[in-house]
Amino acid sequence: MTRRGVRVRRIGAFLLAGALAATCGARALPDAGTPSWASPGLVGGGGWPYAGVPLPPEDAPGASYIPGSSVVRLADGRVRLVPFGGETAVTLDASDPGVVAAVRSDRAWLASGTVPGRFSDMASRALLDLRLLTGAEGASLASWFGAWRYAWPRDSAFAAAAFTVTGHPQEALRILRFMAGVQTPSGLWAARYRPDGSPVLDGRSPQLDSVGWMLWAAWLFQRSDPSGTELWPMVERGADRLAASLRRDGLPPPSADYWERNPATEQDPGAPTLGVAGPVLAGLRSAAAFASGTGHTARAAAWRTAADRVADAIGARFAPLGYPRSPVRGGAMDTSVTFVAPPFAPADPFVAAAVATAARRQALPNGGVLPGERWPGDPSVAWTPETALFALSDAASGRRDAAVAQLSWLASHRTSLGALPEKVDPGGRQAAVAPLGWTASLVVLALTALERPLPVPD
């Protein structure tokens, strides 16, 4: 933590001690009989550094956010928030000046950027949740709980993109700087990181798709904010690594992707999935555009050539088969087909048809989707990131009705506080953590794409 961060925390601790002396603090998480992720969302406050803690499930009935804020009004009329500089929630009378200040601060932050107008309540909540999940040093956590309380480069890239397109550059750059700081000299990232920036050494290998996503997020930021030029070393390392990794056939080597599983378990263990090849292509195109826009013409040409090789290989190996997850005849479809569609790649009618096919095959009776056909997990539980990816693809491709239908489902399957959970069970109930940062980011991007075209690296 920086010296400024330490100083702010010490001040916050002093203020928090006074608040706790005068009020009753938030109750602890429920006992072992209730999963910790059963919380309907995070309680926050308006002060910097932003911090969130989960609302215990037993306090959820009748509770709601004060609109445009992360401050929670409980059923008994009292208000719960995290005081400035603190990390623990306190419960205050609704008339307390701290409540007004926190709400005003949250609303001012939202107003400093652009909140998409359609489903504005869901958009505001998603943005506020993303802010609570992003630490002072830039670690953007997947969620607050246990196995999710880490920063995945993949998820972080989308969080930075969501902040970028809504006009919150400080938050976007903080995330990108964090990821630039933990990137290895080889250009790779670990599969995930702790909030302090240390890698999680649990046997997971670096994942090539995360490099592609980080390059895409860096380009998206740089094209809208001149300060993005400081990310050049990160982009150069990452793009050189991707270009050097390409095999003779133009594809990258096999690697885990957003399914987070061993490549040896895929239908074609010797080939990368579309979940790897698509982000690698988007990353190389983004890096070439970044280089071109910052005067690095030689690097731009080299990475564009590498991107062309990947595009040709995807066209040769995946396209004739209908863009399945693995390049095998009769291969299962999955959501990664959206990675070769807008806003990550130029529009293509054959890809658009494949996206529609995948969405249809992965659809569940509850209205959401599975991550893919023949999903090895629970076949009855819908995943919100994949539903949101289809919504983003539809919105960015001009299929407004389809996008609105997916977004309507997401809006109606939020928690009682309005947070977006990771999963939804057959009965329409929260089936995993809420909020999930990746889903929140994708929803913000999809809602933005409904209002204006998102840039496409080409």
Secondary structure, DSSP 8 states (H G I E B T S, - for coil): --HHHHHHHHHHHHHHHHHHHHSEE------TTS-GGG---EE--SSSS---EE--GGG-TT-EE-TTSS-EE-TTS-EEE--TT-SS-EEE-TT-HHHHHHHHHHHHHHHTS---STTHHHHHHHHHHHHHHB-TT--B-S-SSGGG-SB-HHHHHHHHHHHHHTT-HHHHHHHHHHHHHH--TTS---S-B-TTS-B--SS----HHHHHHHHHHHHHHHTT-GGGGGGHHHHHHHHHHHHHH--TTS-------TT---GGGSSSTTS--HHHHHHHHHHHHHHHHHHHHTT-HHHHHHHHHHHHHHHHHHHHHTGGGTS-SSSSTT---BGGGGGGSTTTS---HHHHHHHHHHHHHHB-TTS-B-SBTT-SS-TT-EEHHHHHHHHHHHHHTT-HHHHHHHHHHHHHTS-TTS---SEE-TTS-B-S-SS-HHHHHHHHHHHHHHHS------
